[in-house]
Amino acid sequence: ISGSGVNLPGVGTVAFRGKGNAAGATPDEDRVVRADKKGRLVQVSPVAPPKNFSAGSIFERTSSLLRPSMDSGLKLTFAKPGIKGKEVQIAQAFHLREDKKPDPDLPAALVALVNNDKPDILATAYAQSAPDYAKASPFEALLQDDPNDGRFIPPMGKGDHAWLQNPLPASVFSKPEQACLAKGIYFEARSEPVRGQAAVAQVILNRVRNPAYPKTICGVVYQNDDWFNRCQFSFACDGRKKTITDQASYKTAQEVAMAVTAGKIFIPEVGSSTHYYANYVHPGWARAMQRMTRIGLHIFYRTYGGGWS
């Protein structure tokens, strides 16, 4: 048989012919005219579907390539991953998280109490020397898009008084004012846990915010100190000279004072409280006020009307 073609075992070289019954001069490989390729399909035989396979069964079985024994009488469904409802948890496992680093400006005893990462802009002890562009864009830093102008405004809880959101006067960050606050904490609550000391500091600062009290920390702490045993804070008018003998406790009081003044620490349970007393005394004024919470030995109260009492 003339012409190029294929070699078949036992037959030899074979080339297909067109319907002209004559071998063409153009080899098979070069022919592109479909009319000259008729008769090349010898036979098309129907092929049965694979065993155990029918329309739709693809959703009713798993691959038998991994487990050939599945072609037996046992048929399993596609394995359903048990992640429904856990998608976020699984995604978090592959998400790089950066653990929050402790505030380097706070001692370890106070770190656990911090609940505000945006301190008052006037708290120079916590103010950044330059904007942190990793957290705020340069445009926000330049435009100062902050409705509070960087001042710390305590959050309002249910029943809190409106004056709670008055920003503290700038003078509270001065050394004399901070000294008065630290002494108030030291003499009133140095034996209390750090959270209890922060709560006392919050009460003093609440009074500074409250229009019914003096506008300075020293004015609040030493208000009516000439009234023997009848002033606002007992240490200021009990007739005994006050000397700081525990320097470590006083240093803690100083740190608590600045942290609470800056707004790094605000205790919602204390809220707008302006009064407290130790649980071993029973003042008559407590019956006319709303009890807020107890921290350590101190029980904290706020007035119903927001004023003096």
C-alpha positions in Angstrom: 0.0 0.0 0.0 1.5 3.3 -1.1 1.7 6.5 0.9 2.8 7.1 4.4 0.7 5.9 7.3 1.1 3.9 10.4 2.7 0.5 11.2 0.3 -2.1 12.5 1.6 -5.2 14.1 1.4 -8.1 11.7 0.1 -5.9 8.9 2.8 -3.5 8.1 2.6 0.1 6.8 -1.0 1.2 6.3 -2.4 4.4 4.8 -6.0 5.4 4.4 -7.4 6.3 1.1 -10.0 8.9 0.1 -13.2 7.9 -1.8 -11.3 8.2 -5.0 -9.9 4.7 -4.5 -6.5 5.9 -5.3 -3.7 6.8 -3.1 -3.2 10.5 -2.9 0.1 12.1 -3.4 -0.3 14.1 -0.1 0.7 12.1 3.0 -1.9 11.7 5.7 0.0 13.9 8.0 -0.4 16.9 5.7 -4.1 16.5 4.8 -6.4 19.1 6.3 -9.4 18.7 4.1 -12.1 17.0 6.1 -13.7 15.5 3.0 -10.6 13.4 2.4 -10.7 12.0 5.9 -14.0 10.2 5.7 -14.0 6.5 6.7 -11.2 6.9 9.2 -13.4 6.1 12.2 -13.7 2.3 12.2 -16.2 1.8 15.0 -17.5 3.6 18.1 -18.5 1.2 20.8 -20.7 2.3 23.7 -18.9 2.2 27.0 -20.6 1.2 30.2 -20.2 3.6 33.2 -17.8 2.6 35.9 -18.9 0.2 38.5 -21.2 1.7 41.2 -21.4 5.0 39.3 -24.6 6.6 38.1 -25.9 10.1 37.7 -25.8 11.8 41.1 -23.8 9.1 42.8 -20.7 11.3 42.8 -22.3 13.0 45.7 -22.9 9.7 47.5 -19.4 8.2 47.7 -15.8 9.1 48.3 -12.9 8.3 46.0 -12.1 4.6 45.7 -8.6 5.5 44.7 -7.5 6.0 48.3 -9.5 3.1 49.6 -10.2 0.5 47.0 -12.2 -1.6 49.5 -15.0 1.0 49.1 -15.9 -0.7 45.8 -17.3 -3.5 47.8 -20.9 -3.5 49.1 -20.1 -0.7 51.6 -20.7 2.8 50.1 -19.8 5.9 52.1 -20.7 9.5 51.5 -18.3 12.3 50.9 -16.5 13.1 54.2 -18.2 16.2 55.8 -15.6 18.3 57.6 -16.8 19.0 61.2 -16.0 22.7 61.1 -19.5 24.1 60.9 -19.6 27.0 63.3 -15.9 26.9 63.8 -14.8 28.7 60.7 -13.6 31.8 62.4 -11.8 29.8 65.1 -10.0 27.8 62.4 -9.2 30.9 60.4 -7.7 32.6 63.5 -5.3 29.6 63.9 -3.7 30.7 60.6 -3.8 34.4 61.4 -0.7 36.0 62.8 -1.7 37.9 66.0 0.4 40.4 67.7 0.1 40.2 71.5 -0.6 43.4 73.2 2.6 44.5 74.9 2.3 45.9 78.5 2.4 49.7 78.8 6.1 50.5 79.5 5.1 53.6 81.4 3.1 51.6 84.0 4.4 49.3 86.8 3.4 45.7 86.6 0.9 46.1 89.5 -1.2 48.5 87.4 -1.0 46.9 84.0 -3.9 44.6 84.7 -6.2 47.6 85.6 -5.5 49.5 82.4 -8.7 49.7 80.2 -7.9 52.8 78.1 -5.0 53.0 75.6 -5.6 56.7 74.8 -4.6 58.7 77.8 -5.3 62.4 78.3 -3.1 64.4 76.0 -2.1 66.6 78.9 -0.6 63.6 80.8 2.9 64.3 79.8 4.1 61.2 81.6 2.2 59.1 79.0 2.2 61.4 76.0 4.2 60.2 72.9 7.0 62.4 71.7 5.8 61.8 68.1 2.6 60.5 66.5 2.4 56.7 66.2 1.8 56.3 62.5 1.3 52.6 62.9 -2.0 53.3 64.7 -3.0 56.7 63.2 -2.5 58.1 59.8 -0.5 61.2 59.2 -3.6 63.0 58.1 -5.4 62.2 61.4 -2.3 63.4 63.3 -2.2 66.6 61.4 -5.9 67.3 61.4 -6.4 66.1 65.0 -9.7 64.5 64.1 -10.7 63.9 67.7 -14.0 65.3 69.1 -12.4 65.5 72.6 -9.2 67.2 71.4 -7.2 64.4 73.0 -8.7 64.9 76.5 -9.9 61.9 78.4 -13.7 61.9 78.9 -14.9 59.1 81.2 -17.6 56.8 79.7 -21.1 57.3 81.0 -22.7 54.3 82.7 -26.4 53.9 83.5 -27.4 56.5 86.1 -24.1 58.4 86.0 -24.3 62.2 86.2 -23.6 64.4 83.2 -20.8 66.3 85.0 -18.7 63.0 84.8 -17.8 63.9 81.3 -16.3 67.2 82.2 -12.6 67.2 81.3 -10.3 67.7 84.2 -8.6 71.1 84.4 -5.0 71.1 83.1 -3.7 72.0 86.6 -4.4 68.4 87.9 -1.3 67.2 86.1 1.0 69.6 88.0 3.3 68.3 90.6 1.5 70.0 93.6 -1.8 68.6 92.5 -0.4 65.1 91.9 1.2 65.3 95.3 -2.2 66.0 96.9 -3.8 63.1 95.1 -1.0 60.7 96.0 -1.2 61.7 99.7 -5.0 61.2 99.6 -4.5 57.7 98.2 -1.6 56.9 100.6 -3.3 58.0 103.8 -6.8 56.8 102.8 -6.1 53.5 101.1 -2.4 52.4 101.2 -3.5 49.1 102.8 -6.0 48.4 100.1 -5.3 46.5 96.8 -4.2 48.6 93.9 -7.7 48.5 92.4 -9.0 49.9 95.7 -6.5 52.7 95.6 -7.5 53.5 92.0 -11.1 53.7 93.1 -10.3 56.2 95.8 -8.4 58.3 93.3 -11.4 58.2 91.0 -13.7 59.5 93.7 -11.4 62.4 94.4 -11.2 63.3 90.6 -15.0 62.9 90.3 -15.3 65.6 92.9 -13.0 67.8 90.9 -15.3 67.3 87.9 -18.5 67.9 90.0 -19.5 71.6 90.1 -20.5 71.3 93.7 -16.8 70.7 94.9 -13.6 72.7 94.6 -11.9 72.8 91.1 -8.6 71.5 92.3 -7.4 68.2 93.7 -5.8 69.9 96.7 -9.0 71.8 97.3 -11.0 68.6 97.3 -8.6 66.6 99.5 -8.2 69.2 102.1 -11.7 70.7 102.0 -12.9 71.7 105.5 -9.7 70.4 107.0 -10.1 72.9 109.8 -13.2 71.0 111.0 -12.0 68.5 113.5 -13.1 65.0 112.4 -15.7 66.5 110.1 -13.8 67.2 106.9 -14.3 65.2 103.6 -11.3 62.9 104.1 -10.6 61.9 107.7 -6.8 61.9 107.5 -6.9 65.7 106.8 -8.6 66.7 110.0 -8.1 64.0 112.6 -5.6 66.2 114.5 -2.6 63.9 113.9 0.5 64.9 112.0 0.8 62.9 108.8 4.2 61.6 107.8 5.0 59.3 104.9 6.9 56.4 106.4 6.4 53.8 103.7 8.2 55.0 100.6 7.3 52.0 98.5 3.6 52.4 99.2 3.8 56.1 98.5 5.5 55.5 95.1 2.6 53.1 94.2 0.2 55.9 95.3 2.0 58.3 92.9 1.8 55.8 90.0 -1.9 55.2 90.7 -2.6 58.9 90.9 -1.1 59.7 87.5 -2.6 56.6 85.8 -6.1 57.5 87.0 -5.7 61.2 86.3 -4.6 60.4 82.8 -7.6 58.1 82.2 -5.5 55.0 81.7 -7.6 53.4 84.5 -11.3 54.0 85.0 -13.4 51.7 87.0 -17.0 51.5 85.6 -18.4 50.0 88.8 -17.3 53.1 90.7 -18.6 55.4 87.9 -19.6 58.9 89.2 -19.2 58.0 92.9 -18.3 60.9 95.1 -18.4 59.2 98.5 -17.1 56.1 100.2 -16.5 54.7 103.7 -14.9 51.8 105.3 -17.2 48.8 106.1 -16.5 49.0 109.8 -18.3 52.4 110.1 -21.9 53.2 109.4 -22.4 56.9 108.4 -25.9 58.3 108.3 -25.5 59.9 104.9 -25.2 56.5 103.2 -28.9 55.9 103.5 -29.6 58.9 101.2 -27.3 57.7 98.5 -27.0 55.0 95.9 -24.6 52.2 96.7 -22.4 51.4 93.8 -19.8 48.7 94.7 -17.4 47.5 97.3 -13.7 47.2 96.7 -11.6 45.9 99.5 -12.8 47.5 102.7 -14.4 50.5 101.0 -18.0 50.8 99.9 -18.6 53.4 97.2 -21.7 55.7 96.8 -23.0 58.2 94.4 -25.7 60.8 95.0 -29.1 60.6 93.3 -29.1 64.2 92.2 -25.5 64.5 91.2 -24.8 67.3 93.7 -23.2 67.5 97.2 -25.4 64.9 98.8 
